[in-house]
Amino acid sequence: MATIGHNNLNAKLVLLGDMGAGKSSLVLRFVKGQFLEFQESTIGAAFFSQTLAVNDATVKFEIWDTAGQERYHSLAPMYYRGAAAAIIVYDITSSDSFSRAKKWVQELQKQGNPNMVMALTGNKADLEDKRKVTAEEARVYAEENGLFFMETSAKSAANVNEVFYEIAKRLPRAQPAQSPAGMVLVDRPAEGSSAASCCS
Amino acid sequence: MYGTKGKIDLAFEYQSQASILRPSIHSRRANLTVKFQDLYGFTVEGNVDDVNVLNEVREKVRQQGRVWWALEANKGVNWYLHTTIGQGSALTSSLKFSALANAITLKKLIRKGIPPVLRPKVWFSLSGAAKKKSTVPDSYYDDLTKAVEGKVTPATRQIDHDLPRTFPGHAWLDTPEGHAALRRVLVAYSFRDSEVGYCQGLNYVAALLLLVMKTEEDAFWMLAVLLENVLVNDCYTNNLSGCHVEQRVFKDLLTKKCPRIATHLEALEFDVSLVTTEWFLCLFSKSLPSETTLRVWDVIFYEGAKVIFNVALAIFKMKEDQLIITHHVGEVINVLHTTTHHLFDPDDLLTVAFNQIGSMTTNTISKQRKKQEPEVMKELDQRIRRLNSLKVDDK
C-alpha cells in the first residue's frame, strides 16, 4: 500500500542524442555518482533505475539510455513509446550534435506522448574553450519548443542531478496521476532502487 | 611498430591469477567479490562461486583439448576439413561414409567447445573465411589497409570515437597497439563494404575476433565471412532492417517455445527486443563472459546464425521460474542481466540451447524471416516518411 501522503510514481524516461554526446555518462553520474573518461558505447539501449524524492512524492525513474549512431534511430520508437519524460542530449562542443538534438525534439513532438516532459541538455559544459553551441542559442530554441534547458557536465557533475529533479518536479503537473500514460501509480511500496539484484 | 600481420603479443593470456583463483576458506565465508582476469584478458568481477566455476571450466577446456588432440592423432591433423561429401566426385563409398561420420563427430564436438588454442585454425577453415580469402590475391588485406590509410570518412570518424570505448580497461585492447589494430580492421572493412561502413556493435565483435584470431588479417576475414555469409543480410546496414527482422522472428519463437514467459512479459508490456537487440548485434559479446561468448561463436561459425536464436531462447528458458514472477520491467532486466553476466559455465547455457529448446532448422528460420521482411520494410518506410514530412513542416 502506498504510504499516506505519498505518491509513488513510476516514470519511464528516455535519453536521446548523438553518439558520444554523453548520454550514458549522464545516467552513470545520476545513478551511481561515477564518471568514466571512456564509457563503453551503448548498443541498442541500456536500462537503469533510480528513485528520487520530490516534495511529497517519490519518483522512480525507469531510464532507457539509447545508442546514438544514426542507424540506431530506427529502434528509438521502442524506447520512447510510453515514456513520461525525455532528455535530449547534445555536446556543447559539437554543432552537429545540436542539429541532431533538434531532430529528436521534432520527432518526439510528433510521435511521443503529448504530455511528455522534455529536457534539452547541453553536456560537456566543462569544455568551455571548445564550445561551439552557445547557451543562449540553445535556451532560445528550448523556449520556443516548450522544453526546459540546462547545461550539464557529467564529468564535474554540474547540473546532472538538477535535470532529473526538475523533470521529477514537472512530472505530476504534466500528468495528473489519475490519468497516467506511461506513468503508473504503484499501490505497493517502491522497491529498493537499482541495486536490488540477486542471483538465487 | 606493429606490423599489420604481426602476432599480437598475448602476454595477458599467461598472466594467470593463480593466487586469486584459489580463494581461501575465509574469503568464501565472507562471500567477497573478487576481481580477476579471464583467459582472454577481461577483468571479471564475481563472487567466490563464480571463481570456482571458472576453475572447473578451465579444467573442462583442458579435457576437451585432449579429446581434440586424440582425434587429430587418430584421424589426421586436418580431419575436420574432410566432412563435406564432394558432389559427383569419385569418392569411394567408404570415404563418403567416413566423411559423414566425421561430420557427425564434428557437430557434437563443436557444441562441446573448440579448445582456445585450436580456435583460430578451426574457425578460419570451417566458417568459410579461408575460402573467401583464397579467392583474392594474398596481399588483399595489406593492400587495402595501405590504400585507405589516412583517409577520413564518417565511418572512420565514428570508429576513432569508439576505439577507447570498446572494452575499456582490457589488458591489450585498451592499449595504443590494441586501438591501432582494431582501427585497421574496422576501417578496412568499412571500405570493403561501404553499405555497412561502420556500425556500432561491430567494434565489440571485431575486438573479440582479434583476441581469438591473434592476427589482424585473420580477424578481418572472419568479420567479412560473418557479415557476408553467416549472419542475415542488412543486420548492420543503414536502418538495421536485418536486425529488426531477427527481432520479430525471435519474438515469435519465444511465444512458441516459451509460452509462459512470453505471456507474462506481454502482460508487463515488456518488449523483449529491449534486451535482445544488443545480444543479436554484438553476438552476446557485451553480455556473456568471454569463454561463454566464444563457445556460442564456435557453434555459430559451424551451424550458422540460427544458433543465436537457440542461445537467446535458452537464456530466457533457464530463468523461466524467476521471470514469470517478476512485477515490472526493471525486475525482468535484472534477472536477465544477472543471468548473462554470471554464465561462466558455457555448458550450462549450451545444454539448454541445444537440448531443451527443440529443433529449429535453418530452413524454418529462413521461412520466418521471409514472412517478417515485408512488415519490417513497411514499418521502416512509414517512419522515414513521417520524419520527412516533419522536415517539410519545418520549412
Interface residues (C-beta under 8 A of the other chain):
Chain A: N10 M19 G20 L36 E37 F38 Q39 E40 S41 I43 G44 A45 F47 S49 E62 W64 A67 G68 Q69 R71 Y72 H73 S74 L75 P77 M78 Y79 G82 K103 Q106 E107 K110 Q111 E191 S194 A196 S197 C198 C199 S200
Chain B: Q158 H161 D162 P164 R165 T166 F167 P168 C199 Q200 G201 N203 Y204 Y236 T237 N238 N239 L240 S241 H244 E269 D271 S273 L274 V275 T277 E278 L281 C282 K286 Q322 H328 V329 G330 E331 I333 N334 H337 T338 T339 H342 L380 R383 R386 L387 L390 D394
